[in-house]
């Protein structure tokens, strides 16, 4: 296929589409829940709410959210703080066609880094 600019382009592979879907899930997760008030008492229910919400999206097989208790406790001011990437570790699994993508989010050099951890071809 040729685009209007004259460069050659191809359709994304199923594996690339699966990676894109994982990125969409992370974008939704982070930007939907960042800023949510959270305390040690509400962390577990917030973890479940995030997991349930993201798992509703197409191709999402599983989501695991861990709100980091030690980091959360250190940041508590007046009984709660706002949820940010520094308080979460996330793993999600997307299956699209014959591919399974596992992606993770964790802090890296002061930034909540989201990355593809693995791409598997399913039999």
C-alpha positions in Angstrom: 0.0 0.0 0.0 1.3 3.5 -0.8 0.4 6.5 1.3 -0.3 10.0 -0.1 3.3 11.1 0.7 4.7 8.4 -1.6 6.2 6.3 1.2 5.5 2.6 1.4 3.5 1.3 4.4 2.1 -1.9 5.5 -0.7 -3.0 7.8 0.4 -3.7 11.3 1.1 -7.3 12.2 -1.1 -9.1 14.7 1.7 -8.9 17.3 2.0 -5.1 16.7 -1.7 -4.7 17.1 -1.5 -6.6 20.4 1.2 -4.3 21.6 -0.9 -1.3 20.6 -3.8 -2.7 22.6 -1.6 -3.1 25.6 -0.6 0.6 25.3 -4.3 1.7 25.1 -4.9 -0.2 28.3 -2.1 1.5 30.1 -3.2 4.9 28.8 -6.6 4.3 30.1 -5.4 2.9 33.4 -3.0 5.7 34.2 -5.0 8.7 33.0 -8.3 7.4 34.4 -7.0 6.7 37.9 -4.1 9.2 38.4 -5.3 11.7 41.0 -7.7 9.3 42.8 -7.6 9.9 46.5 -6.0 6.8 48.1 -5.1 5.7 51.7 -3.8 2.5 53.1 -7.4 1.6 54.1 -8.7 2.0 50.5 -5.7 0.7 48.5 -6.9 -2.9 48.1 -10.4 -1.9 46.9 -8.8 0.6 44.5 -6.5 -2.1 43.1 -9.6 -4.3 42.5 -11.6 -1.4 40.9 -8.7 -0.6 38.5 -8.3 -4.3 37.6 -12.0 -4.7 37.0 -12.3 -1.6 34.9 -9.3 -2.3 32.6 -10.3 -6.0 32.2 -13.6 -4.8 30.5 -11.6 -3.6 27.5 -11.4 -5.7 24.3 -8.6 -8.3 24.2 -7.6 -7.8 27.8 -7.1 -11.2 29.5 -5.9 -10.1 32.9 -4.7 -7.1 34.9 -2.8 -7.1 38.2 -2.4 -3.9 40.1 -0.3 -3.6 43.3 -0.5 -0.3 45.2 2.9 -0.1 47.0 2.0 0.2 50.7 5.4 1.5 51.9 5.6 4.2 49.3 2.0 5.1 50.0 2.5 5.3 53.8 5.5 7.6 53.3 3.5 10.0 51.2 0.3 10.2 53.3 -0.6 13.7 54.4 -3.9 14.3 56.2 -5.0 10.7 55.9 -4.6 10.2 52.2 -2.6 11.1 49.1 -3.3 11.1 45.3 -2.6 8.0 43.3 0.3 8.3 40.9 2.5 5.9 39.0 5.1 5.9 41.8 2.6 4.1 44.0 1.7 1.3 41.5 3.2 -1.7 39.9 1.0 -3.1 37.1 1.0 -6.1 34.8 -1.5 -6.7 32.1 -2.0 -9.4 29.5 -3.6 -8.8 26.1 -4.4 -11.5 23.6 -5.1 -10.6 20.0 -5.5 -13.3 17.3 -2.6 -15.7 17.9 -0.5 -13.4 20.1 -0.2 -12.8 23.9 1.5 -9.6 25.0 2.5 -9.1 28.6 3.2 -5.5 29.6 4.3 -4.0 32.9 4.5 -0.6 34.6 7.0 0.2 37.3 9.0 3.2 38.4 12.3 3.7 36.4 14.5 6.7 37.0 11.7 8.6 38.7 9.2 7.9 35.9 6.3 5.3 35.7 7.7 3.3 32.8 5.3 1.2 30.8 6.8 -1.4 28.6 6.2 -4.6 26.7 7.7 -7.5 28.7 7.0 -10.3 26.3 5.2 -11.3 23.1 4.2 -14.9 22.7 2.8 -16.7 19.7 -0.1 -18.9 20.8 -0.7 -22.4 19.3 
